[in-house]
Amino acid sequence: MASERVTLDIPGGREVSLSSPNRVVFPEVGVTKRELAEYVIAVSEPFLRANGDRPLSLERFPDTVDGEAFFSKNPPKGAPDYVGQVVCTYNSGRRHPQVVLTETAAIVWAVQMNTVVFHPWASRTADTDNPVELRIDLDPQPGTDFADAAAVAPALREVLREAGLEPWLKTSGNRGLHVFCPIEPTHEFLDVRHAVIAASRELERRLPDKVTTNWWKEERGERIFLDFNQANRDRTMAGAYSPRALPAATVATPITWEELDAGVDPSAFTVRTVPQRLADSGDPWERMHDAPGRIDTLLEWWQRDLDEGLGELPFPPEFPKMPGEPPRVQPSRAKKD
């Protein structure tokens, strides 16, 4: 028997066919596939401003967010012509195309393909090798939570402003905070990663009991982990206004520093609440890229730390061995060996 289908009218004059529109994607709150499609239509303008014109990975859930998922990077066969693509180079030297979303219909098509979470690169299609954003993930470790991340974010803002950058905020959609700085696309991913490490080390000097750059979980303690490896090529986090695959259908949501100071509740931002938030307050990130900064000062800090004996930090396990990288073995195991 043929599955149920509906046709959605998309702003701009397109139509997108949606199969199984009544399939529940978020069982705990009852959000259906159609409701998810209607959500991305409602937020499409700020969504595309933040995530469009970039290489994108799609996190797809054929059943519900409680079930199995897989990542899709290559545009699948039969994708409509309004779904773009761009060829990217990876750390291994491989090259292949990734999906690019440039209009509302393309986001709805991604939902039709069972996408829940959208993972944009930090670079744009004009130059996929050079990021336009420096990103720092404030990742709460066991024993800490969002409030702990929020408490250290202002100190990170001070560090970044001292380096000539202007930080912007969004919730992760879960327990963490993401700090983004718009930058000129003058340096490739490895340089930007080193800039992130330099900023993170400076914050760690100022707040050693509250934040850590330790890659190994056994060394982090009850502190906020400054995840420098999210700055690597082909490492992504949920984009602004992307739903998260979590029971409450929370959304990774841009916020203001004033909202953070007032004690914002990240669980309040969901597929069902964010469209009204945008209608009432607008997009906090609307003008984020008007005045991008440069990472020159942070790279000077990186070199200073190298000169003082602080070397490279570990890369993710799927990366090739990198120059100057310490051994990829957790400290407790290394001691036993």
C-alpha positions, 0 to 999 in steps of 0.5 A: 500500500502506498504511504501517505503523502502531502505536498507542502507549499514552500515560500518562493513558489516551490512544492515539496512532497512529504511522505509519512507526514504523521510519523512521530519523530519525537515520541516523548512530545509527539512532534511529527515529521510534518511538524518538523517540516513546518518548523524548518519553513518557519525558521528558514531565513535565520537558518539559511543565514547561519547554515546555508552556503556551507558544506553540510552533514545531515544526521538522519533518523529513519524511525524516531530519535530514539532509534538508529541514525546515520550521517549523510554527506554526499548528495544522494542520487535523485536529489532535486536540482535546488539542493546544492553541493560543493567538493571538499577536501578532508584530512586524509586528502580525499575529496568528495561533494557535500550537501549545500542548502541555499533555499527553504525547499532544500531544508524541507527536502532534508526533512523529507530525507529524515534529517533531524540534526544539521551539521554545518562546516565553519567555512563557506562554499567559496573557500571550503578550506578557510573557516569564517568562524572560530568556534569553541564548545563549552562542554559540561563534564559529569558533575557540571551542567549548563549553569557552569558553562554559563558561568565561565562564558563571560570570562571567555568573552573577555579573553576573545575580546582581548584578542580582537574578536567579538563572541556570539552565543548559542545553546547547544540544544543540550547541556552546553554552550557554543561560542562563535567568533566571525573571522576573515577567511584568511587561515585554514582549519589547522591555524584556527584550531591552534587559535582556539587552543590558545584562547582556551589555554588562556582561559584555563590559566584564569579559571583552572578550577572551572575549565580544562583543555584536557582531552582525556576524560579521566583528567577533566574532573568536574570542570567545563571542557573547552573542546578545541577539536570541534575546530578541526576540518570536517568536525561539526556541531549542531547548527543554529536553529537545528533541532537536536535528537533529544526527547524534548525536541530542543533546538540549538538556539542563538541567544544574547549575552544579556539573556545568558546573564539573566539565567536563560533556560536552554530547555525552553527552546524547542521546535514548538517555541523557537518560531514564536521567539523569532517572531517576538524578538528576531534573530540575535545572530542577524548581523553576526558576520557584519564585522569579522575579526582576525586570529593574528593575536591568538596565533601569536599567543599560540606561538608564545605557548609553543616557545614556553614548552606547551606543544600540540594537543591530541587530535580525534582518533579518526584523524591521521597522525599530525605533526607534533602531536603527543601519543594517542593513549590515555594517561592511565594506560600509558603509565601502566605500559 
